[in-house]
Amino acid sequence: MNNAYPVTVIRACTVIISTILGIGVLSFPNFAAKAVDSGAPLLTLEAMGVSMFSLVILALLVRKFPRENIIQFSERLIGKWPARFFNLLLIIFFVICSGLSTRDFGEVVIAVLLPKTPIEVSIIIMLIVVVASSRRSVVKFSFIHSFYLPFIIIVALVIFLASLRDYDMVNLLPVIGNHPSRVVYAALSIASLFQSAFVLTLLVPYMIRPRKILASAVWGVIISGIVYLMIIISTIALFGSEETKLLAYPTLDAARSAVIPGGAFERLDDIFIIGWVVSVYTTIYSNYYFSVIAAKDLFRIRDHRLFVSYLIPIVFVIAMIPHDTRQFFVYGNLIFIYGMILTTGYPLLLLLLSLIRGVKESSQ
């Protein structure tokens, strides 16, 4: 059994963490500061609570069906055609997430790294890497995430510690913020950074101990939430909330301010950018991979690689739809927030139906 289903609890947790830590790392302090000023760390904690609620519901659901993913068992719970409708919505949503995340990656690349490079080039390169990776099995998918996660965590930790001496803790007061506005909207926007962890539904059928997916989900949210907390605390403590509002990518500016005196690296922003690119890749990879596997199961295709190439033009077109950065953020935030209704409400509906029908939980 262990050889047939080799995904461990720890590896499932690493997939969740590396998926959550992604594209929003650079810009979310700006959004949080605009909403609640110095209360941004508290707002991040509230977003963690929302995400925890959503993922716990999902984990409680999927561990009742340890040898199937949500696309497969949902038809037995709510019927063939209602399930196919909602499952198609899930696929469309994560395809859109893949496109918007890729566009965000391209925007940062031309703004920070390669200003003379057409944005289409950056988007196509990222898509090629993601598509090549998506041809692998679910087990290899989990290995790829496990391989890259330590580098992502170490880079974030080094940046946080290296800039510690420049923190002004007064900038973090008052804890609840000065003039909080649109707190609910802001909390949901930050919580949307966690929803790509929906990919955990693909891991359960391959786990040695499927019942432990709840522990993987909880620790995944906690650890990734701690990283987001480190980012928001270091940014606000360094610049203050008012200056953070003026920075397009506050986390990158915080990394530029971090130095290791007398060390091999005088500036750490180059290392941070590498870590950020890796984290963006793992997030887009999870969104795209879920879309491919879900489409395979929805249309009853034996090999998911059939859909790997077919989705490329769709994702590329979605990435190019926003005319500018402002339009991208406006529409992107709305899509991600409404997507949370789907990724939370649909599993909650299935969980309630499974309880009503008396579906026994797996003892594994």
N, C-alpha and C positions, 0 to 999 in steps of 0.2 A: 504493500500500500504506500509506503513512504517513497519508494522509487517511482510509483505511478503519479503521485501527487506531491512533488518535492518543494512547494513553496512554503517556507516556514513563517511563523508568526512575525519574527523580526524582519524578514524580507518584505512581508506584506506591509509592515509599518514603514519601512524605508521607501516603498513605492508611494505611499500616501504623503509622506513628508516631502519628497522630491517633486511630487506633482503639485502640492500646494505652494511651495516656494518657487515662484516663477515671475511672470512678466510685471506684476504690480509692485515688485520690490522697490523699483526706482522712484515711482511717482506717488505711491499711496500716502507718504507723510504730508505731501502738499495738500492733498484732498482732506486728510484728517485735520490738519491745522486750520484750514479754511472753515471747517464745520464747527470745531470746538476749541480752537486756540490751544492752550496748554493742556487741555483735557484729552489730547490725542491718545496718550497711552491708555487712559481709562476707556476711551471709545474702542480701542483695539481689543481690550479685554471683553467688552460687550459683544463685539463681532465674533470673538472666539466662542463665547457662550452660544450665540446663534448657530455657528457652524457645528459646535459639539452636539447640539440638539438634532440638527439635520443628519449628521453622520451616524449618531447613535441609533436613530430610527432606521436608517439604511442597514446598519450592521445587524440589528435585531431581526430585520426582515430576511436578509440573505443567508444568515446562518440557520434558518429553518429549512433551507433548500441547499444542502451542502454540495450537491453534485450538479447544480444547474446555476446559470446566471439569470439576471432579472428578465432578460428577453425571453428565456425559455420557460420559466415557471409562471410568469404573469398571465399567460393565456389560460392556465387552469384556474386561476383565481377570479378573473373578471370576465372571462370569455375571449374567444379568438379575436374578433374584430375590434372591440374596445381596447384590448391589450396591444394589438398591432397599431392602432391609432396613437396611443400614448408612446409606444416604443419608437414609432416613426418620429414623433415630436422630439424624443430624446436624441435620436440620431441627428436630426436637423439642428438642434440646439448645440450639440458638441461639434458639429461641422462648422457652425457659425463661430463658436468659441475658437476653433482652430484658426479660422480665417482672421478674426479680429486680433488674436494674440500674435499671429505672424505679422500683421500690419503694424502692431505696436512695436514689435521687434525691429521692423524696417525703419520706423520713425526714429527710434533711438539710434540706430546705426548711422543714419544720414545726419543726425543732429550732433552726435558725439564723436563717432569714429571715422566715417567715410563721407564727408559732406558732398563730395563731387560724384559719388556713386549713385546711379538711379535706384530708387527705392525698390523697383521691380527686381533688381539683381539680388538684393539682400533677401527679399521674400522667397525668390525661387531657390536660392542656395539652401535656406533653412528647410523649405519643403522637400528638397531632394534628400537631405539628411534624414528628415523625419520619415519619409516614404521608404527609404532604404531600410531603416530600423523596423518599420512596421511590418515587414515581411516575416519577421521572426515569430516564434511561438510565444504564448503567454508566459511560460517559464523563463525564456530568454528575455522577454520584456521586463520581468521582475529583476533579473540579474543586471540588466543595463542600469536600472534605477539604483540598485544597491551599489554598483560600481562608482557612480558619480556623486552620490549623496555626501560621503565624507568630505570631498573637496568643497562642496557648497557650504556645508556647516562650518568647516575650518576657516574658510575665507570670511564668512560673516562674523565669526567669533574673534578673529584676529583684528578685523576692522573695528569692532566694538571696543576691544581692550586697548588697541593702539591709540584711540582718540579719547580714552577715559580721562586723561590728565587735563584735557581742555574743556571738560564739561562744566557748565554753570547750572547747578541744581535749582537756582532761583527761576530759571526759565521754565521749569516744570510745575510752577505754582501759579494760580491755584490748581489743584488736581482735577477739579471738575470743569475747568475752563472759565473764561471771562464772559463771553457772550455766545453760549452754545446755540446753534441754529441747525435745523434739519438733521437732528441727531439720529433719528430712526433711519432716514435715507442714507446718511453717511455710514452708519453701522452695517446696514445691509450691503452697501457697496464694498466695504472691506470684507464682510463675510463672504461675498461672492468670489473672493480670491481663493477660498477654501473648497469651492464646490466641484472643482475638477477631480477631487478625491472620490467622486462617484465611480471612478475606475475600479475601486475596490470590489465592485460586483463581479468583475471578471476573474478575480483572484481566487475566490472561495472554492470553486470546483477543483482547483489545483493545489489546495492547501493540505498539509498533513493533518492539521487540527482546525477544521473550519469553524468550530465554535469559538475559537480565540480571535476571530476577526473583530469582535467588539473591542478587545484589548488593543489590537492594532490600530483601530480607528481612533480610540481615545488617546493613546499615546502619540499617534500621528498628529492630531490636532494640538495637543499640548506642546510637543516639541517644535512644530512649525510655528505655533503661536508665540512661543518664547523667542524664536528668531525674529518674528515681526515686532515683538515688543522691544527687543534689543535695538532694532533699526529705528523705531519711532522714538524711543527714549534718547538714543545717541543723537539723532537729528534735531529734536526739539532742544535738548540740553546744549548742543553746540551753537545753534543759530537763533534759537528762540522761535516762538510761533509766528511772529510777524514776518521775519525774514524767510522762514520756511515757506510761507504763502507765496513768496516772490520767486522761488526756485522751481524750475520745471522738473528737475530730477534731484531732489534734496539728498537722497541716499548716495548718489554719485559724488555730490559736493562734500558730503561727510567723509567719504572714502578718500577724497583728494586732500582733506585736512588731516587725515591720520598719517602719522610717520612713526618709524621705529628709529630713535636716535642711535647713531653709530652702527646701525644694522646693515644688512646686505641690501635692504630695500628702503630707500629714502621716502618714496611715495608708494602708496598701496592701491591707487586707483586703477592701475593697469591690471593688477591681480584681481581686483574686485570685478572689473569688466569681464574678465575670463570666467569667473565664477558665475556672474549674472547670465552670460551667454549659455553656459551649461544648464543653469536652472530654467531658463526660458525654453531651451530645447526639451528638457524632461517634461515640462508642462504641456507644450504643444504636442509632444509625442504621446502623452496620455490621452489628451483630447482626441487626437486623430486616430489613435489605436482603438479607443472605445468605439468611435464611429464605425470603423472598419469591422470589428468583431460583431458589433450589434447588427450591422447591415447583413453580415454573413448569416447570423442566426435568424434574423427577421425574414429573409428571403430563402432560407433553407438551402444555402450553398455550403458545400463541404469544405472548401478551401477559402480562407479569408483573403488570400493574396489577390483574388479576382478584383476585389474592391479597392485595393491599395492604390493602384494607378488611376482608377476611374474617378476618385474623389479629388485628385490634384487640381484639375481645372476649376471645379466648384469652389474649393477653398481659396484658390488664387483670385477668382472673381470677387468673392466676398471680401477678401483682404483689400481689394482695390476700389470697393464701392465708396467709402468715405472720401469726400473731396479734400478735407484738410484735417488737421489734428483736433480742432475744436469739435467738428462734426463727429469725429471718431469717438471722442470721450463722451459726448452727449448721448449718442445712440448706443455706444458700447455699455455705458453704465445702466441704461434702461434695459437692454437685452439681458445683461448679467443678473440684474435684480429680478426681472420677471422669470428668468430661468431658474432662480431659486425656488419660486413657487412650484415649478415642475419637478425639480430634483428633490424637493422636500415633500410636497403634497402627494405626488404619485406613490413613492414608497410608503408614506403614511396610510394612504388608502389601501394599498396591498397588505400592509401589516394588520390593519383593522379587519380586513376580510379574512386573513389567515387565522386570526384569533376567533372570529365568529364561526369559522368552519372547523375550528379545533385542530389545526395543523400542529403536530407535535414538533418541538424543537429538537434538532440533532443533538445527540449525546456525545458526539465526537469532540 
